[in-house]
Amino acid sequence: MTAPNTPDTPDVPADAVPGLGRRAWRRPLAELVRERRGLAVTLAWSLAATLPALLSGQLVARSLDHGFLRDDLAAGLGWLAVLGAAMVVAAASARRVPPALGRVVEPLRDRLVRRVVTGTLRRAVGAGPGRPGMSVITRMSEHTETVRDTTAGLLLGMQQVGLTVTAAAVGLALLAPVVALLVVPPVVLTLLLLVRLLPELAARERTSLLAEERVADTVSGVVSGVRDVVACGAAAEAAGEAAGVFRAQAAAERAAARASALRTALGTAGGHLSLVMVLAAGPWLLHGGGLTTGELLGALTYVTANLQPALRAAVQTAGGAAVRLGVTLHRLESCAGPEPESRPDAAPASGTGVPDGCELRVDRLTFAYGTGAEPVLRDVTFAVPYGSHLAVVGPSGIGKSTLADLLTGVAEPARGTVSIGGLPLGAVDPGWLRRTIAIIPQEAYVFAGSLRENLAYLRPAATEAEIEDAVTALGLGPLRDRLGGAEAAIGSSSGLTPGERQMIALARVWLSPARIVLLDEATCHLDPVTEARMEEAFRARPGTLVVIAHRLSSARRADRVLVMDGERTVLGRHDELPRRSGLYADLVGAWQAGRQEDERRDGARVDQPH
């Protein structure tokens, strides 16, 4: 068994800062700057959402001084009604903030995924001490989703806290400047203590994350070598090694929990200290400070309803989400490594050409995940005429999904070319290429929003009739009715099954303007009958269909079948391939035997007395 990674292992750079290094933040900040328009929209809605923070104390003071304390009930209620109206506007605006924020975070997440996956694969297949450990590789997706979710929460929290504190401080300074002088010092002191605490929080968070990765490494090693452990009588040693790693993780979690508790106490104490100082000075403020009863109560409203919650949120956001984001970004940065240097003689990443047609052609295509790795594909050549239906079959891990990535331009070949309409993919205008080719992976992605927004995502101008055609062609009627109609919101509470997610993704691409569609096991969670309906719907749709098949029935429906067996590729019709490919003959034989067994079982159930 290999020893688990430690913080000194090579996949942690030597210049690593305990979680909050500048290098970890530089790239995400640069990516956020690219989304200036989305940030501006988010800020506009956020400003409208802070109206109560700006007006609450002023309106409460007026309702007392110019209303209730003068026995003018109507005036007092009128001022409170204005506050209620401001709250309604704020609530309506606050609902617009998360969708606007999503349009900022999703592109950031997509670019991060592309960079991290590419960098990690490049380092994983390379040589030298810089290769990341398997625990890091297997947790890449988790880390990336953490960045996505935490970035959204951090941006949302920062804009809410920052704007709320600013609005409340301005309102308080205008209403009662002397109270502002009492409140500001505790707030500033709390923030200074938080800044002082951040390095310790980051160090504890990073230690906890590394401990989790060591646990994953150790458990993986024990499970994969369990037969050898038992055969060698090393169960006690393996258990002792695992126990030590688990104890280290528990200690790291306890240390992180203690730091988190200190952070929470800091936020609570800072907020209450401001309130205590205002209450202690209350008699003097009323008699010697020149404040009215309404102004004092308005000042307390600013402190209790706005500044106190905002200060606690600031401590939680900066000490929690920001630390977690910084540590995770640093881990991803160390995992992905630096960007590869561009070569002066390298071909441009994309071109500006527009092909005359849509025939796909592959010529002597070779691809490997790194210079030292064995090629996944070697000298593959075939053509897919426009309007045809091709199925790709082969054993798991043979390179079918890699071929799909190469056909769509997601990956670049080491040698050979993939062309469309006579132009290599690298010379084709990227916008035209993305409108023309669509790929649906095995794990379907459903966006937060309504069913209609999901279906029209790739064709925003789609009419209701066109959306209805997609629903009808792919049989989404029952799913739409169960969800509550096309405008029903889709979220975690919708209870979508993996198969239903695939149906939504299929309908989204069916409705899109794409003329070449690749289904990379995109129907694996559907039953054979539903799968057949989906493929027939795409066959009837104008364009080319390429199916990475996980059932042989998909190959039987295709015009031609490409068989990948590792040594060679064979292209032909379903009825002729068993004579030309031993692998395909075995697949057909296994499929027919399975069908006969299913028919035998169905017949036995029918013959049973009821």
DAKABEL-V86943 format. One record per helix or strand of 3 or more residues. SS is the DSSP state (a for helix, b for strand). FROM is the first residue (numbers start at 0). TO is the last residue. If there is no record, write none. Layout:
[[SS,FROM,TO] [SS,FROM,TO]]
//
This chain:
[[a,21,32] [a,35,48] [a,50,64] [a,67,69] [a,72,123] [a,133,137] [a,139,174] [a,176,223] [a,225,230] [a,234,279] [a,281,286] [a,292,335] [b,359,366] [b,376,383] [b,388,393] [a,399,407] [b,414,419] [a,424,426] [a,429,435] [b,436,439] [a,450,454] [a,463,472] [a,476,482] [a,491,493] [a,497,510] [b,515,519] [a,527,539] [b,543,547] [a,551,556] [b,559,563] [b,568,571] [a,573,579] [a,581,606]]
//
